[in-house]
Amino acid sequence: MEPLRRAPLEKVNGLADIEESLLRLYKTMRKIDPSLCGYDGKDKSGGMGSDLGALADDLELAAALGLDADPTSGLTSSYGRMRIVQEKKEVCLQESNIFINRFLRQMETEFDVAFASTRNMLERALSRKSDKEIYQTHRRYLWKYCSLTLYARDIHLDGWETLLQKYHEQGNPLFRPFFGGIIESWKGYAKKATGEEAELLFTHQPEKQHEGLATAARKLTVKRSQTLAGRFRSDAVKNIVADKSTDNKSQSYEVFRNVLDDIIPLVEMEHNFVIDFFHATTLEQISFEDYLAANPPVQDRKAPDHEWLGFRRMEPDREMARRVTKTMEGMFSFLEGDLQKLVDWVVFNNPL
């Protein structure tokens, strides 16, 4: 258990030693009490159950615990021997708690380092527009801790929820200014509405208020059909063609669409990363032990960033879905207000 207390979490070799020790600890706890391991929506770090049924025929574990065992009858159930087993439980749980507390403290630093690396890349980017590849920086850096978040979810649910909270609290300052930069950058490409266009689109009451509505409507109709509409079909159309050849400006509503095309994939990728990195889904039925067996050693583990763009199936566990939603709302708490301001800007520039 020494690596759990002292191996460096920030180094790959230290993580490899920690995973190996955690695997031994996980197997021991599972044999002592199978209900302890695996996600079921409850935090189990407060204590282990007392069911010794799983020990009845496990002679290998009996030897590890220092208990005498009869190959024909398994473990005896005397009080003294049960006390030894309970003591072993407490040792396992204590070591696990010590490690999780250490892991939580370290991840605060790792989150800062990861988000800082993405921020530095964005600040050096030539364009203020969206670049999905840059936003993968912090995700690739953090991926080496993916197995440990699974262990935390299965054994220490409260600690796992603390990780989620720290992640969105430290990630929010990254996305807020750069999403604002994306919006402002696109607004700079907007075409300004001219006075003539506004005059052509909207009519107004004549200055002489004593005229009847029928007379006013007739005058406006004649005016539009004979002068403004005619000019719109000739000069205005020519101007639009000329504008397209010399100006790449977009209408305000097109700017809004472009902003959504840039921002929505970034939000979607972050959402999918949260699900995968924190194992925040019940659709993934895999234990900590199976995860380590199915994946390469931590030195060779690569982030599956190509899988983070696209829709995911709806989470059937509503409590788990609530946790993911809360994380995303914390991460992008500013986005609803920013998009509403953009809507107001679009409508002001182009009421039609």
GUKELO-754513 format. One record per residue (C-alpha): x, y, z; residue number from 1; residue in three letters. Coordinates in Angstrom, 2 decimals, padded with zeros to 5 digits. Each point is the difference from the previous one (the first is absolute). Layout:
GUKELO-754513
- X; Y; Z; NUM; ALA
...
end
This chain:
GUKELO-754513
- 000.00; 000.00; 000.00; 1; MET
- 003.02; 002.30; 000.17; 2; GLU
- -000.48; 001.45; -003.54; 3; PRO
- -003.48; 001.20; 000.97; 4; LEU
- 001.57; 002.26; 002.60; 5; ARG
- 003.23; 001.08; -001.68; 6; ARG
- 000.16; -000.70; -003.75; 7; ALA
- -000.10; 003.26; -002.02; 8; PRO
- -003.41; 000.45; -001.59; 9; LEU
- 001.31; 002.51; -002.52; 10; GLU
- 002.45; -002.50; -001.54; 11; LYS
- -000.91; -002.91; -002.27; 12; VAL
- 002.21; -002.49; 001.82; 13; ASN
- -001.57; 000.97; 003.30; 14; GLY
- -003.47; -000.45; -001.48; 15; LEU
- 000.93; -003.49; -001.19; 16; ALA
- 001.07; -000.99; 003.53; 17; ASP
- -003.16; 001.53; 001.44; 18; ILE
- -002.25; -001.87; -002.41; 19; GLU
- 001.69; -003.27; 000.89; 20; GLU
- -000.47; 000.60; 003.74; 21; SER
- -003.59; 001.17; -000.46; 22; LEU
- -000.78; -003.13; -001.98; 23; LEU
- 001.21; -002.19; 002.87; 24; ARG
- -001.99; 002.06; 002.46; 25; LEU
- -003.09; -000.14; -002.22; 26; TYR
- 000.18; -003.79; -000.35; 27; LYS
- 000.40; -000.42; 003.75; 28; THR
- -002.99; 002.22; 000.80; 29; MET
- -002.12; -001.72; -002.61; 30; ARG
- 000.76; -003.41; 001.52; 31; LYS
- -000.75; 001.22; 003.51; 32; ILE
- -003.22; 001.73; -001.04; 33; ASP
- -001.06; -000.09; -003.69; 34; PRO
- -002.68; 002.63; 000.59; 35; SER
- 002.71; 002.53; 000.76; 36; LEU
- 001.30; 000.15; -003.59; 37; CYS
- -001.93; 001.42; -002.92; 38; GLY
- -002.28; 002.97; -000.56; 39; TYR
- -003.50; -000.22; 001.45; 40; ASP
- -000.67; 003.66; 000.76; 41; GLY
- 001.09; -000.25; 003.64; 42; LYS
- 003.19; 001.01; 001.72; 43; ASP
- 001.71; -002.97; 001.60; 44; LYS
- 003.05; 001.65; 001.53; 45; SER
- -001.65; 000.23; 003.41; 46; GLY
- 000.44; -003.69; 000.69; 47; GLY
- -000.21; -003.52; -001.27; 48; MET
- -002.68; -002.56; 000.46; 49; GLY
- 000.47; -002.95; 002.33; 50; SER
- -001.08; -002.78; -002.30; 51; ASP
- 002.77; -002.60; -000.02; 52; LEU
- -001.71; -002.29; -002.46; 53; GLY
- 002.48; 000.87; -002.72; 54; ALA
- 002.81; -001.25; 002.22; 55; LEU
- -001.44; -003.44; 000.64; 56; ALA
- 001.84; -001.77; -002.80; 57; ASP
- 002.81; 002.48; -000.73; 58; ASP
- 003.05; -001.77; 001.38; 59; LEU
- 002.41; 002.34; -001.78; 60; GLU
- -001.47; 003.01; 001.77; 61; LEU
- -000.05; -001.90; 003.29; 62; ALA
- 003.73; -000.51; -000.27; 63; ALA
- 000.53; 003.66; -000.87; 64; ALA
- -001.94; 001.03; 003.09; 65; LEU
- 001.97; -002.37; 002.21; 66; GLY
- -002.98; -002.24; 000.75; 67; LEU
- -000.06; -003.74; 000.35; 68; ASP
- -002.18; -001.70; -002.56; 69; ALA
- -001.13; -003.55; -000.50; 70; ASP
- -000.05; -000.95; -003.71; 71; PRO
- -003.14; -002.07; 000.60; 72; THR
- -002.00; 002.46; 002.07; 73; SER
- 001.56; 003.37; -000.83; 74; GLY
- 000.26; 002.67; 002.70; 75; LEU
- -001.34; -000.59; 003.46; 76; THR
- -002.34; 002.62; 001.42; 77; SER
- 001.42; 000.49; 003.49; 78; SER
- -000.17; 003.51; 001.40; 79; TYR
- 003.78; 000.37; 000.24; 80; GLY
- 000.54; -000.72; -003.64; 81; ARG
- -002.86; 002.28; -001.01; 82; MET
- 001.62; 002.79; 001.95; 83; ARG
- 003.19; -000.46; -002.00; 84; ILE
- -001.97; 000.27; -003.20; 85; VAL
- -001.69; 003.17; 001.24; 86; GLN
- 003.39; 001.45; 000.83; 87; GLU
- 001.18; -000.76; -003.51; 88; LYS
- -003.08; 001.77; -001.33; 89; LYS
- 000.84; 003.10; 001.99; 90; GLU
- 003.57; -000.04; -001.26; 91; VAL
- -001.17; -000.21; -003.64; 92; CYS
- -002.52; 002.76; 000.49; 93; LEU
- 002.48; 002.22; 001.78; 94; GLN
- 002.58; -000.35; -002.76; 95; GLU
- -002.65; 000.71; -002.62; 96; SER
- -001.21; 003.12; 001.80; 97; ASN
- 003.55; 001.31; 000.43; 98; ILE
- 000.66; -000.46; -003.70; 99; PHE
- -003.23; 001.64; -001.14; 100; ILE
- 000.66; 003.07; 002.16; 101; ASN
- 003.47; 000.22; -001.47; 102; ARG
- -001.39; -000.47; -003.51; 103; PHE
- -002.53; 002.82; 000.46; 104; LEU
- 002.69; 002.42; 001.13; 105; ARG
- 002.24; -000.91; -002.90; 106; GLN
- -002.77; 000.35; -002.58; 107; MET
- -000.56; 003.62; 000.96; 108; GLU
- 003.54; 000.65; -001.17; 109; THR
- -000.38; -002.21; -003.06; 110; GLU
- -003.19; 001.75; -001.09; 111; PHE
- 001.77; 003.36; 000.24; 112; ASP
- 002.95; -001.27; -002.04; 113; VAL
- -002.28; -001.55; -002.63; 114; ALA
- -002.21; 003.07; -000.48; 115; PHE
- 003.05; 002.28; 000.00; 116; ALA
- 001.50; -001.99; -002.86; 117; SER
- -003.16; 000.43; -002.08; 118; THR
- -000.16; 003.69; 000.89; 119; ARG
- 003.59; 000.55; -001.14; 120; ASN
- -000.71; -001.71; -003.31; 121; MET
- -003.11; 002.12; -000.56; 122; LEU
- 001.84; 003.22; 000.80; 123; GLU
- 002.66; -000.83; -002.59; 124; ARG
- -002.55; -000.93; -002.67; 125; ALA
- -000.10; 002.27; -003.04; 126; LEU
- -003.78; -000.05; -000.25; 127; SER
- -002.60; 000.77; 002.66; 128; ARG
- -002.37; -002.46; -001.65; 129; LYS
- -000.57; -003.54; 001.21; 130; SER
- 002.77; -002.58; -000.24; 131; ASP
- -001.15; -003.39; 001.27; 132; LYS
- 003.52; -001.40; 000.05; 133; GLU
- 001.23; 002.59; 002.50; 134; ILE
- -002.80; -000.82; 002.44; 135; TYR
- 001.21; -003.61; 000.05; 136; GLN
- 003.17; 001.09; 001.83; 137; THR
- -001.28; -000.24; 003.57; 138; HIS
- -001.96; -003.17; -000.75; 139; ARG
- 003.05; -001.85; -001.29; 140; ARG
- 002.03; 001.14; 002.99; 141; TYR
- -002.59; -001.25; 002.51; 142; LEU
- -000.76; -003.32; -001.68; 143; TRP
- 002.72; -001.85; 001.91; 144; LYS
- -002.14; 000.36; 003.14; 145; TYR
- -003.04; -001.64; -001.60; 146; CYS
- 000.42; -003.30; 001.85; 147; SER
- 000.23; 001.75; 003.37; 148; LEU
- -003.25; 001.88; -000.55; 149; THR
- -001.68; -003.36; -000.62; 150; LEU
- 001.38; -001.31; 003.29; 151; TYR
- -001.27; 003.12; 001.77; 152; ALA
- -003.47; -000.39; -001.55; 153; ARG
- -000.32; -003.63; 001.06; 154; ASP
- 001.43; 000.27; 003.52; 155; ILE
- -000.21; 003.66; 001.10; 156; HIS
- -003.01; 001.61; -001.65; 157; LEU
- 000.20; 003.16; 002.10; 158; ASP
- 003.62; 000.50; -001.00; 159; GLY
- -000.92; -000.61; -003.63; 160; TRP
- -002.70; 002.68; 000.16; 161; GLU
- 002.55; 002.37; 001.53; 162; THR
- 002.21; -000.65; -003.03; 163; LEU
- -002.84; 000.94; -002.34; 164; LEU
- -000.58; 003.21; 001.91; 165; GLN
- 003.67; 000.98; 000.00; 166; LYS
- 000.19; -000.72; -003.72; 167; TYR
- -002.79; 002.35; -001.03; 168; HIS
- 001.04; 002.69; 002.47; 169; GLU
- 003.53; 000.08; -001.39; 170; GLN
- -001.10; -000.45; -003.62; 171; GLY
- -002.58; 002.79; -000.08; 172; ASN
- 002.63; 002.81; -000.09; 173; PRO
- 001.57; -001.63; -003.06; 174; LEU
- -003.12; -000.13; -002.15; 175; PHE
- -001.61; 003.29; 001.04; 176; ARG
- 002.43; 002.48; -001.60; 177; PRO
- 000.80; -002.06; -003.08; 178; PHE
- -003.63; -000.69; -000.83; 179; PHE
- -000.57; 003.72; 000.36; 180; GLY
- 002.89; 000.52; -002.41; 181; GLY
- -001.62; -002.32; -002.54; 182; ILE
- -003.24; 002.01; 000.17; 183; ILE
- 001.74; 003.36; -000.33; 184; GLU
- 002.14; -001.26; -002.86; 185; SER
- -003.05; -001.06; -002.01; 186; TRP
- -001.81; 003.24; 000.78; 187; LYS
- 002.83; 001.82; -001.73; 188; GLY
- -001.04; -001.70; -003.24; 189; TYR
- -003.54; 001.35; 000.17; 190; ALA
- -001.36; 002.23; -002.72; 191; LYS
- -001.54; 003.25; 001.23; 192; LYS
- -003.55; 000.74; -001.14; 193; ALA
- -000.20; 003.20; -002.09; 194; THR
- -002.65; 002.65; 000.35; 195; GLY
- -001.35; -000.76; -003.48; 196; GLU
- -000.54; -003.67; 000.88; 197; GLU
- -001.88; 000.92; 003.13; 198; ALA
- -002.12; 002.47; -001.99; 199; GLU
- -000.83; -002.65; -002.59; 200; LEU
- -001.00; -002.60; 002.60; 201; LEU
- -002.15; 002.10; 002.30; 202; PHE
- -002.75; 002.52; -000.68; 203; THR
- -001.09; 002.88; 002.20; 204; HIS
- -003.03; 002.19; 000.50; 205; GLN
- -000.04; 003.20; -002.07; 206; PRO
- 000.65; 003.28; 001.74; 207; GLU
- -003.49; 001.34; -000.64; 208; LYS
- -002.03; -001.61; 002.71; 209; GLN
- -003.35; 001.33; -001.28; 210; HIS
- 000.04; -002.25; -003.04; 211; GLU
- -002.10; -003.12; 000.18; 212; GLY
- 001.47; -003.46; 000.20; 213; LEU
- -001.14; -000.90; -003.48; 214; ALA
- 001.70; 003.05; -001.52; 215; THR
- 003.19; -000.65; 001.95; 216; ALA
- 000.09; -003.64; -001.06; 217; ALA
- -000.51; 001.00; -003.61; 218; ARG
- 002.81; 002.56; 000.10; 219; LYS
- 002.38; -002.45; 001.60; 220; LEU
- -000.85; -002.68; -002.56; 221; THR
- 000.53; 002.34; -002.92; 222; VAL
- 003.22; 001.31; 001.50; 223; LYS
- 001.40; -003.46; 000.52; 224; ARG
- -001.00; -001.39; -003.36; 225; SER
- 001.08; 002.96; -002.12; 226; GLN
- 003.18; 001.14; 001.68; 227; THR
- 001.57; -002.06; 002.80; 228; LEU
- -000.98; -003.39; -001.35; 229; ALA
- 001.24; 000.92; -003.44; 230; GLY
- 003.27; 001.23; 001.41; 231; ARG
- 000.27; -003.15; 002.08; 232; PHE
- -000.30; -002.13; -003.16; 233; ARG
- 002.69; 001.94; -001.79; 234; SER
- 002.54; 001.86; 002.10; 235; ASP
- -000.35; -002.07; 003.15; 236; ALA
- 000.44; -003.28; -001.83; 237; VAL
- 003.07; 001.35; -001.75; 238; LYS
- 001.39; 001.14; 003.31; 239; ASN
- -000.50; -003.46; 001.52; 240; ILE
- 001.86; -001.61; -002.88; 241; VAL
- 002.78; 002.54; 000.36; 242; ALA
- 000.14; -000.56; 003.75; 243; ASP
- 000.44; -003.73; -000.45; 244; LYS
- 002.92; 000.51; -002.30; 245; SER
- 001.82; 002.42; 002.32; 246; THR
- -001.26; -000.83; 003.48; 247; ASP
- -000.20; -003.26; 001.96; 248; ASN
- -002.20; 001.43; 002.70; 249; LYS
- -002.88; -002.15; 001.28; 250; SER
- -003.50; 000.82; 001.09; 251; GLN
- -000.55; 000.08; 003.76; 252; SER
- -002.03; -003.20; 000.02; 253; TYR
- 002.80; -001.72; -001.93; 254; GLU
- 002.43; 001.12; 002.69; 255; VAL
- -002.25; -001.61; 002.62; 256; PHE
- -000.04; -003.25; -001.95; 257; ARG
- 003.80; 000.05; -000.38; 258; ASN
- 000.43; 000.56; 003.73; 259; VAL
- -002.17; -003.04; 000.74; 260; LEU
- 001.90; -002.07; -002.57; 261; ASP
- 003.22; 000.84; 001.85; 262; ASP
- -001.15; -000.26; 003.61; 263; ILE
- -002.37; -002.98; 000.00; 264; ILE
- 002.65; -002.56; -001.04; 265; PRO
- 002.32; 001.29; 002.73; 266; LEU
- -002.71; -000.41; 002.64; 267; VAL
- -000.87; -003.41; -001.38; 268; GLU
- 003.61; -001.17; 000.12; 269; MET
- 000.40; 001.19; 003.59; 270; GLU
- -003.23; -001.77; 000.97; 271; HIS
- 001.19; -003.28; -001.51; 272; ASN
- 003.41; 000.35; 001.63; 273; PHE
- -001.59; 000.45; 003.42; 274; VAL
- -002.00; -003.19; -000.54; 275; ILE
- 003.04; -002.01; -001.09; 276; ASP
- 002.63; 001.41; 002.35; 277; PHE
- -002.15; -000.21; 003.13; 278; PHE
- -001.82; -003.16; -001.17; 279; HIS
- -003.20; 001.95; 000.59; 280; ALA
- -002.33; -002.52; -001.59; 281; THR
- -001.73; -003.22; 000.92; 282; THR
- 000.14; -001.10; -003.63; 283; LEU
- 003.65; -000.90; 000.62; 284; GLU
- -000.04; -003.21; 002.02; 285; GLN
- 003.65; -000.45; 000.87; 286; ILE
- 001.80; -000.38; 003.30; 287; SER
- 003.32; 001.52; 000.99; 288; PHE
- 001.64; -003.40; -000.34; 289; GLU
- -001.49; -000.61; -003.46; 290; ASP
- 000.95; 003.49; -001.15; 291; TYR
- 003.68; -000.54; 000.81; 292; LEU
- -000.08; -003.40; -001.69; 293; ALA
- -001.64; 001.35; -003.16; 294; ALA
- 002.26; 003.05; -000.48; 295; ASN
- 003.73; 000.39; -000.67; 296; PRO
- 002.37; 000.97; 002.83; 297; PRO
- -000.27; 003.62; 001.04; 298; VAL
- 003.25; 000.78; -001.87; 299; GLN
- -001.64; -000.97; -003.30; 300; ASP
- -003.56; 001.13; 000.64; 301; ARG
- -001.31; 002.49; -002.56; 302; LYS
- -003.01; 002.25; 000.29; 303; ALA
- -002.82; -001.00; -002.39; 304; PRO
- -000.58; 003.60; -001.05; 305; ASP
- -001.52; -001.06; -003.33; 306; HIS
- -002.98; -001.38; 001.95; 307; GLU
- -000.92; 003.24; 001.75; 308; TRP
- -001.82; 001.62; -002.90; 309; LEU
- -003.51; -001.31; -000.54; 310; GLY
- -003.22; -000.80; 001.78; 311; PHE
- -000.13; -002.42; 002.91; 312; ARG
- -002.83; -002.25; 001.07; 313; ARG
- -002.27; 001.31; 002.71; 314; MET
- 001.13; -000.97; 003.50; 315; GLU
- -002.66; -002.29; 001.56; 316; PRO
- 001.12; 000.68; 003.58; 317; ASP
- -001.55; 003.39; 000.74; 318; ARG
- 002.20; 000.62; 003.03; 319; GLU
- 003.12; -000.51; -002.09; 320; MET
- -001.46; 002.22; -002.75; 321; ALA
- -000.67; 002.68; 002.62; 322; ARG
- 003.65; -000.07; 001.06; 323; ARG
- 001.20; 000.46; -003.59; 324; VAL
- -002.51; 002.79; -000.61; 325; THR
- 001.09; 001.80; 003.16; 326; LYS
- 003.62; -000.21; -001.12; 327; THR
- -000.77; 001.39; -003.45; 328; MET
- -002.14; 002.80; 001.42; 329; GLU
- 002.87; 000.97; 002.27; 330; GLY
- 002.54; -000.16; -002.82; 331; MET
- -002.08; 002.13; -002.39; 332; PHE
- -002.05; 002.08; 002.44; 333; SER
- 000.73; 003.10; -002.09; 334; PHE
- -001.14; -001.38; -003.36; 335; LEU
- -003.74; 000.55; 000.26; 336; GLU
- 000.48; 003.69; 000.82; 337; GLY
- 002.57; 000.48; -002.77; 338; ASP
- -002.28; -001.57; -002.62; 339; LEU
- -002.97; 002.09; 001.15; 340; GLN
- 002.10; 003.15; -000.44; 341; LYS
- 000.92; -001.20; -003.46; 342; LEU
- -003.67; -000.53; -000.86; 343; VAL
- -000.77; 003.55; 001.15; 344; ASP
- 002.86; 001.30; -002.13; 345; TRP
- -001.27; -001.86; -003.07; 346; VAL
- -003.54; 001.27; 000.40; 347; VAL
- 001.20; 003.57; 000.55; 348; PHE
- 002.15; -000.04; -003.15; 349; ASN
- -002.54; -001.83; -002.15; 350; ASN
- -003.53; 000.14; 001.39; 351; PRO
- -001.47; -001.90; -002.93; 352; LEU
end
